[in-house]
Amino acid sequence: MKVVDMHCDTIGEIFGAKRRGEEVSLLENRLQVDLKKMKAGDYLLQNFALFVDLKETDCPFETCTRMADTFYREMEKYGDWISPVTSFAQMEENEKQGRMSALLTLEEGEVCQGDPALLRTLYRLGARMMTLTWNYENSLAFPGKGGGVPETERGLKERGFEMVEEMEALGMIVDVAHLSDAGIWDVVRTAKKPFVASHSNARSLADHSRNLTDGMIRAIAEKGGVIGMNYCCHFLEKIPEGGRQFSRTRRIVEHMKHMKNVGGTGCIGLGSDFDGIPGEVELGTAAGLPLLAEAMEDAGFTEPEVAAVFHGNVLRLYKEIL
C-alpha cells in the first residue's frame, strides 16, 4: 500500500548530527526514516519538516535556510531514489519514473520572523506547508499548552491572520498542528482553502492539548482538510508517570476509527512524527507501514479506505492546492 506521510523530523536529526561532525546519510541510517526503509515501506511521498527551536537560535530564518541546504544536499546525492517536489504533477512524474517524492515543510511559523517577504522566500526554496507555531508563542499566534489545559482564549495574532492569507495566495498549505485551540478555530473561520493538522490525534481518546476535539475534527473534515495520525505514545493514550513509552499500532487504528466516526474516512491521513517522538514505536520504522495497513484491515477498514488514509486523502488535498 503506497504511503504518503505528512510529517517527520528526520532532516532536523541529520542537520544536528552533521553539525556535531557525525557522518549520517538519508540513504541509510539508525533513524526511523531513511530511503531504504521508505522503499521497504512502499512510500510514495514523505513530507520532511524543517523544525526550528526558537530557544536554540537567534535567527530562525537563517537556521531554517541552513536546514533547507541539508535537505537539498541529501536530495542531490540520492536523485535516483527520491526527488523534491513542489506540485502534484511532479509527484505523478516521480512515480512514473520509479522515484519517491519529498515535500519540504516548515515546523515553526517564526522562521518567517513575522515577515511575508521571508515566507515568500521560503516558498521559492520549495516549502509548501507550514505550522503557524511550535510550542512557543511567536509573532503569529499562541500554541497549545503541551499536556496541560488547552489554550482556548488566545489564538492568531494580526500577523497570523495575514500570514494565513499570504500562504493561501501562494498555494501553501496551512498546518494547525501545535496551534492553540483558539488559533485552530480562527483558521477554521477564516481559511478559504482546505488545511491540515499534519500530526495530531483525537483528544477524546487521549486527553492532550496537542490533539483535536471532535468539533475540530468535524470542522477540518467539512473544510476538506486532512489530519495526519501521529504515532507518539503520549498522543495515543495516557502513559502513567514512569510507565513504558510505547506506541501501540492497535491504538493508532483506534484513533482512526474514532475520526472516521466523527469526520468520515476522507479526513484521515498519516503524520507519523518519526524521528521526533520519544519511546518505542511498535511499527518500528518507515519499513513497518505494511503492518499498519494489516492492522487497519483487521479492524474492519476496507481496502479502499486503507488506500484513502495511506495516500488518497492527502494527495487529493495536494492536487487541489499545490
N, C-alpha and C positions, 0 to 999 in steps of 0.2 A: 504494500500500500504506500503510494507516494506521500512524502512528508513535507509539509510547509510549517516551519516553526517561527513564530513571531518574536522570540526573544532569547538571546543567550549573551553571556558576559565573557566569552572566550577571547575576543580581541583585547579586552582590558587585561586579562590574565597574561596574554602573550606580551603585551606592551610593558607590563610591570616586570615580567621576567627578563625581558631584553634590557631594561634599564638597570637591572641588578647584574647584568653581564652574563646571564644564563642563555644557553643555546636552546631555543624552543621553536617548533615549527607547526604551522597549521596542518601540514600533511599528516603528521603522526606525533602524538604527544601523550602525556599522562592525564590530560584533562578529560572532561566528559564529551567534548566536541573536537574532532579533527576530521580531515577529509576522508580518511579510510573508514572511520566509524560512521560518518554520514553516508558513505556509499553502502556500507553494510546494512544501514537502517533504511535504505531506499529513499533518501532525501531528494526532493526536487529543489527546495529553496530554504535557505536559512537567513533570518534577519540577524545581523551582527551589530549589537549595540555598542556605541561609544559611551561608556559610563564615566562621568567626571565627578569626583567627590569634591565639593566646594571647600571642605576643610583641609584639603591637601594641595590646593593650588591658589596662586594669587591672580592667575589669568585663565579662567575657564576656557575661553575661546582658543588660546594658544595650546593648552593641553589637549583640547579636542582635536585640533588640526594635526598635532603630532600623533595622536592615536589613529587618525584617518590615514596618515602616512604609513603606519604599521599595517593597517588593513590592506592598503593598495600594494604595498611591497609583497605581502603574502599572496595576494591575488595574482600578481605578475609572475611569481615563482611557480605557481601551480595552475596556469591557464588551461592546461589540458583537463584538469579536474573540475574547475569552478571558474565562473566569471561574474563580475559585479554587474548588476542591472539597475536601471532607473525607470523601466517601463514594463508593462505586461508583455508587450511584443518581444522585448529582449529575453524575457523569461521563456517564452514559447520557442524562440530561436535556440536558446541554450539547450532546451530539452531535445529539440530536433538533432542537435549536434552531439548529444550524449554527455553534455556538461551539466553540473549542478549550478544553481544561481545563488548569489549573495546580495542581500539588500542591506545597505548601510542605514542605521538608525541612531538616534541620539537619546540618551537617558539622562536628562537634566536640562531643562529649558534655559537655565542660566548660562549655558555655553554661548548663547547669543548676547549675553550681558545686557538684555533689555533692548537691543538694537535690531530692528528689522533688516538693516543692511547686512549684519552678520548672519542672520537667518538665511538671507538670500545667498550669501557667500557659501554657507554650508550646503545649501540646496545645490549650488553649482558644483560642489565637491561630491555630490551624489547622495546626500542624505535625503530620505523620503518619508521619515516618520520621526516624531519627537514627543517625549513626555514633557509636560509643562513643568514638572518638578521631579525631584527625587525625594529624599526625606527631610529636606530643609526648606524653610521659607526662602523665596527668592523674589526677584523683581516682577515676576509674572503672577505668582499665586502662592497659596498656602498648601502644604502637603497634608496627607493623613498623619495620624499621631502614632505610628508604629502599632504596637499591640494594645495601646490604651484606648481611651474614649475617643470616638470619631470626632473630627472637626466638622461641625455642622453649621457654623456661623460664618466662617471666613473662607472665601473661595478665590476666584480670579480677581486680580487687580486690573486697573485700567490697561496697563501694558499687556496683561494676559489676554484680555479680550482682543486687543489689537493684533497680538501675535497669532491667535486662532484665525482671525480674518485673513492675515497675510499668508498663513500656511495653506488655508483653503484656496486662496487665489493662486498660489504657486502650484498646487497639486501635490501637497504634502499632507500626510495622514496625521491627524491629531491623536495622541495616545494619552488616555486619562489614568493609566496606571500610576500609582503613588500620589495622585491628586486627592485633596480633601473631599469629603462628601459634598460640601457646599460647592466646591470647584467643579465636581462632576456634574452637578445639577446646572451650574452655569453653562457648561459646554452643551448639555442636553438642550437647554433653552435657546442657545444662540447658534449652534453649529448648523450649517446649511448642507453639509455632506456627511456621509457615514463616518464614524470614527471608531477607534478600538480601545480596549483595555488589554494591552498586549500580554500581560502576565498577571492575572488576577483570578480568584476563585469565588465561591458563593459564601457569603457571610452567614447564611442560615445554617450551613454545615460546619463552619469554622469561624468563630466569632473574633475576627481580626479586622482591624480598620483598613488593612490593605485589600480586603475582599469586598465584594459588591453586594448590596442589599438586593432583595428580589425586585424592588421598584427600579433600581438601577439596571439590573439585568433586562427587565422588560423594556425600559426606555431605550437602552442601547440596541436591543433587537428591533424595536419599532423604527429606529433611525437607520436600520440596515447595517449596523455595526457588528463587530465580532469581538469575542472575549477569548483570550488565549489561556488555556488551562496551565496553571503554574504547578510544578512538581515539588515545590518546597513543602516540607512536612508541616511547618507551622501554619501554612495557608490551607492545609488539607484537614487538619484536626488539631485539637488541643493536646500539646505534649506536656506531661507533668514535669514540674521542675526536677531537673536531674535525670529525666527519662531519656530513653534512646531516641535520637533524632533519625527517624526512618520514614521515608516516603513510600507508602504502600500503593501499588498500582490499582488495587481494588478501590481505594479511596479516591483516586483521580477519576475513576469511572463513576463513582457515586456523585461527585460534583457535576460531571457531565449530565447524568440522568436528572439531577435537580434543575440544571439550567435548561435542559430540554423541556421539562415540565413547565417552567416559568416563561421562557422566551422562545422556545422552539429550537430544533436542531440547527437551524440556519444561523444562530448567533454564536455557535461554539467553534473554537479553533484550538490550536496548540501554541503555548508560550512557555516552554519548559523552564526557563531561567537557569539552564545548565551553566555550570561554572560560575554561578553567582549565589548558590544556595548552600546552607550548612547540612551536615549529616550525610547519610546514605540514601540513595535512591534505588528502589527495587529494580527499576528498569536498567540501572547501571549507567549506561552511556547512550549516546545517539544511536549506537548499534542495536539497542534494545527496543526500538519503537515497534517492531512487529509484535512484541509481547503485549503492548498496549492495544493494538488492533484486535488481537485474540481475546483480550480481557473484555473489550467492548462487545464483541460478538457473543461471548459467553453470557454477558449481562443483558442481551436482548436487542442490541443495536443491529440494524440490518446492514448489509454490505454498502448500499448507497449512503446510509447515514454515517458509517465509518469514513467513507471517502469524503463526504462533505466536511466532517470535522478535521480529518487529516490534511486536507488541502483545498477542497472545493469552496468552502465559505470564504477563506482568506483570499483565494485567487479571484473570486467574484468581486470582492471589495477592491483589490488591486487593479483589476481590469477597469473598474468604474472611475478610480481616482488617479492612477498613475499614467 
